[in-house]
């Protein structure tokens, strides 16, 4: 199966090690995510559950490290939408908006009492 092949792949091992050693390196996160998505293609409702979990965990972890990557929130949300997970898609969009709204409140750009 694709999941087993991926987790035993030498490139995957190198990419995951790079991310764990340098979690603040966006370049390593992007390489890892792109590698997983490419190895999982085509991603659809019949994609192995383990692969979907790996993709979701990678997106989520990357966005925890880099909460202002709006394009990745969009990609992640659209992936969930494509898989029929409309509710999860909305939650991902909301998560992205919350990351940006916190800064707006902090810098006084948005008055929470309006």
N, C-alpha and C positions, 0 to 999 in steps of 0.2 A: 504494500500500500504506500501511498505518497508520504504519509506521516512518518512511517518507519524509515523510509528512504531519506527523508529530509533530516531527521534527527541523527542519523548515522553518517550524514554527509560531512566531509572534511571542511568544506567551505562554510557550512552552517556552524560547525564547531568554532572555527576561527572568528566568525562574525559575532557569535554570542560571547566568546571570550573577550573580544575587543570592547563590546558594550559593557560587560561586567567590570572590566579594568578601567574604562574611561566613560562612565555613565553621563558625563556632561558633554560628550562629543556628539553633536547632532549628526555629523557625517557618518559615524558608525551606526547610529540608530537607523538612519535612512537606508544605508546599505543592507542592514539586517531585515528591515521591514520589506524592502523591495525584493530581496532574495526569497523571503518566505512567500510573499504574494505571487511572485513569478513561479516558484516551485509548486504552488497550490492551484495554479490556473488550469482550467477556468473555475472561478469561484462561483458556486451556485448552491441551491438548496440541497443538492445531493453530495456536496463536499463533505469529506470525513469530519465528524465532530471534533476530533483531536486537532485537526488542522485549523478549523474555525476558532477553537479555543486559543490556539497558539497565535493566530492573527489578532484576535481580540486582545489578548494579554500584551502583545507587542505594541499595538496601537495605544492601549491604555497606559502602559508603563512609559512609553515615549512621551505621551502627553502629560504625564505626571512630572517628568523631568523638564519638559518644554511646553508649558501651558499656553503659550501664545502662538502656536502654529495653527492658525485658522484653517489653512488648506487641509491639514491632516484631520481636524475635526470633521470637515466637510466630507473628505474621502471615507472616513470611518463611518459616519452617519449614512452616507449613500450606500456603502457596502451593506449595512444592516437593513436598510430599506429594500435593497435588491434581494436580500435573503427573506424578505417578508416580515421583518421585525420592526414594524413601524414605531411601536412604543419605545424600543431601544434606540431607534434612530432619533426620536425626539429628545430622549435623555442625553444623548451625545451632543446634540446641538445645544441643549440647555447647559450642559457642562462647559462648553466652549464660551457661551455667552456669560456665564457666571465668572469665568476667569477674567474676562475683559471688564465686566461690571465692577468687580472688586477694586480694580485700579481706578476706575472712574470715580467711585465713591471716595477712595483714599485721597485722590488728588483734588477732590472737590468739584469735579466736572459734572457730577450728577448729584442733585440734592435728594437724599432718600426720603425726605419729608414732603416732597411735592406730590 
